[in-house]
Amino acid sequence: MTTDWFGGAMAGWSAADRAELTRLMEKLTDDVCAHLRAQRVIK
């Protein structure tokens, strides 16, 4: 998959939907990193 593929898949999304996806992806990333830190997998 490429950025072109994602751009095409989300072409019809509203700005609000794109912002929500960004917010959720950032939250997921933060939560996964926090979990891995707690497990001492990453520093």
C-alpha positions as CSV (number, residue, x, y, z in Angstrom):
1,M,0.0,0.0,0.0
2,T,1.2,3.5,-0.7
3,T,0.2,7.0,0.3
4,D,-1.6,7.2,-3.1
5,W,-3.7,4.2,-2.2
6,F,-4.7,5.7,1.1
7,G,-5.4,9.0,-0.5
8,G,-7.6,7.4,-3.1
9,A,-9.4,5.3,-0.4
10,M,-10.1,8.4,1.6
11,A,-10.8,10.8,-1.2
12,G,-14.5,11.1,-0.4
13,W,-13.9,11.6,3.4
14,S,-14.7,14.9,4.9
15,A,-12.1,17.0,6.7
16,A,-13.7,16.1,10.0
17,D,-13.5,12.4,9.2
18,R,-9.8,12.8,8.3
19,A,-9.1,14.7,11.5
20,E,-10.9,12.0,13.5
21,L,-8.8,9.3,11.9
22,T,-5.6,11.3,12.7
23,R,-6.7,11.7,16.3
24,L,-7.4,8.0,16.7
25,M,-4.2,6.9,15.0
26,E,-2.2,9.2,17.3
27,K,-4.1,7.8,20.3
28,L,-3.4,4.2,19.2
29,T,0.3,5.0,18.7
30,D,0.6,6.6,22.1
31,D,-1.3,3.7,23.8
32,V,0.8,1.0,22.1
33,C,4.1,2.8,23.0
34,A,3.0,3.2,26.6
35,H,2.1,-0.4,26.8
36,L,5.4,-1.5,25.3
37,R,7.3,0.8,27.7
38,A,5.4,-0.7,30.6
39,Q,6.4,-4.2,29.3
40,R,10.0,-2.9,29.0
41,V,10.0,-3.8,25.3
42,I,11.1,-0.2,24.4
43,K,12.6,2.7,26.3
